[in-house]
């Protein structure tokens, strides 16, 4: 069982209160659990790329990226493209940004 140790801090009235310190919160099991939660960003990038008969490597080259690793993370929803890259993708696939990320509608 995780026990949180409290430290005593003076408040505005000069009294000491039993308030957990910032260190206590960062070491709590809730924070540690949240660090392991990965946010997914659902999109249709893979669908549009396949409709254009392109590989991730092709799209990366057309966009001026050094490798297709970034494309893979975007398609899996592990990260989001920057705004300029998002516009490049929309133009390349001839769709709107809202079509790529349907949750924006």
C-alpha positions, 0 to 999 in steps of 0.5 A, spaced: 500 500 500 502 506 498 502 511 504 503 519 502 507 522 507 504 529 509 509 535 510 507 541 514 506 548 511 504 555 514 498 558 511 496 565 511 494 565 518 500 562 520 498 556 522 501 549 520 496 545 516 497 537 514 498 539 506 501 534 502 507 536 498 508 536 491 513 531 491 508 526 495 503 528 489 508 526 483 510 519 487 503 517 488 500 511 484 495 515 480 500 520 477 505 513 476 499 510 472 497 516 468 504 516 466 503 509 463 497 511 459 498 513 452 493 518 449 491 516 442 489 521 436 484 517 431 485 519 424 484 517 417 491 518 415 492 511 413 486 510 409 487 516 405 495 514 404 492 507 401 487 511 397 493 515 393 497 508 393 502 511 397 507 508 402 509 511 408 516 512 405 513 516 399 509 521 403 515 522 408 519 524 402 514 528 398 513 532 405 521 533 406 521 528 412 528 524 413 524 518 415 517 515 415 517 514 423 514 520 424 508 518 419 507 511 422 506 515 429 501 519 426 497 514 423 497 510 429 495 516 433 501 516 437 502 523 436 500 529 432 503 532 426 505 540 426 500 545 423 504 546 417 505 538 416 497 537 417 496 542 411 501 539 407 498 532 408 491 535 407 493 538 400 497 531 398 491 527 400 486 532 397 482 532 403 480 537 409 483 537 415 476 535 418 476 529 414 483 527 416 481 528 424 473 527 424 473 528 431 474 536 429 467 536 426 
